Amino acid sequence: MTDTVVVTGGSGFLGSALIDLLLDAGYDVCNIDLVSSRRAANLAGEHIVDLTDRDATLQIEFTPGANVAHLAGRQYSGQVKRAVRSRFFQEGNVEGTRNALDMAQRNQAQSFSFVSTDMVYGTPQRSPVDTGHPRNPFGPYGASKVAAEDMILSETRPFRSIVYRPRLIVGPGRFGLMAKLFKAIRKGLPVPIIGSGENVYQMVSVFDCASAIVKGIENPAAEGVFNLGSTESESSRPLIDNLIRTVGSRSRTVPIPSGIIKPVLRVLDRFDLSPLVPEQFEIADQQYVLDVSQTRDVLGWDPSRSDAEMMLAAYRRYCDVHG
């Protein structure tokens, strides 16, 4: 097996954690991203390229037999207006993935790992959700990941193809949806919860995601789809209440009936005024746990952090960043 790994999106949240792990394990790493990696001086190569630029992407060359970890893509970072969402995600997550696949094939890659999302499943029809669960996403982000998955798994390629579907990725330095939660807790404000909060809303550590990708690269039998999620989860309201107590906040959780808040959020979303998009609020009150048994059995992977540990570490980092 070659010791070279090409990471797309290596300057991002998960990409940075993956590159750290690969470098520590002695791999030669090449990064492809819109901005330079903080570990650029330690890399074997770096290309500042937009993967949606097909001509530029296909000019990239790397060692034959390298492994490609495709993490680059577009998410709901900041506000993505409703009118442009479909095109925005189609361009970044479908066309960008096609270009990455063709780049990998032209350079005779050994494997291609793709980080998809749990949002491909839509509303859970059973829990835990296994990889054979129907894919029925709520919106254009999940739909773009479905299209990218199909392109990777249905087309014959001369390399192993691995798709990861992580739950909400949590870790120090990335706050996303949790920024609003952490801000309220830090200020001692009420914390609204969609629904009763009795449902489990599973997470997964950014470090565990990086570990799974490395194990997939190193295991010649690894191919197909793998779920990623913690195995120590608790219901949403007790999880948040525990964080509030641990950090000594005066906040209190305030459950809001789903039948009241979801229609309001749907209307607000039509005018780009909702704090959450449908792919976020529609499943917020659902029992949503991914079955990771296949990942454990095939990859020998075990999540190392509980949801409570991840939340606390992320909150403390949030407080460090915000003084």
Buried (B, 14 or more C-beta within 10 A) or exposed (E): EBBBBBBBBBBBBBBBBBBBBBBEEEBBBBBBBEEBBEBBEEBBBBBEBBBBEBEBBEEBEBBEBBBBBBBBBBBBEEEBEBEEBBEBBBBBBBBBBBBBBBBBBBBEBBBBBBBBBBBBBBEBEEBBBBBEBEBEBBBBBBBBBBBBBEBBBEEEBEBBBBBBBBBBBBBBBBBBBBBBBBEBBBEEBEBEBBBBBEBBBBBBBBBBBBBBBBBBBBBEEBBEBBBBBBBBBBBBBBBBBBBBEEBEBEBEBEBBEBEEBBEEBEEBBEEEEBEBBBBBBBBBBBBBBBBBEBBBEBBEBEBEBBBBBBBBBBBBBBEEEEE
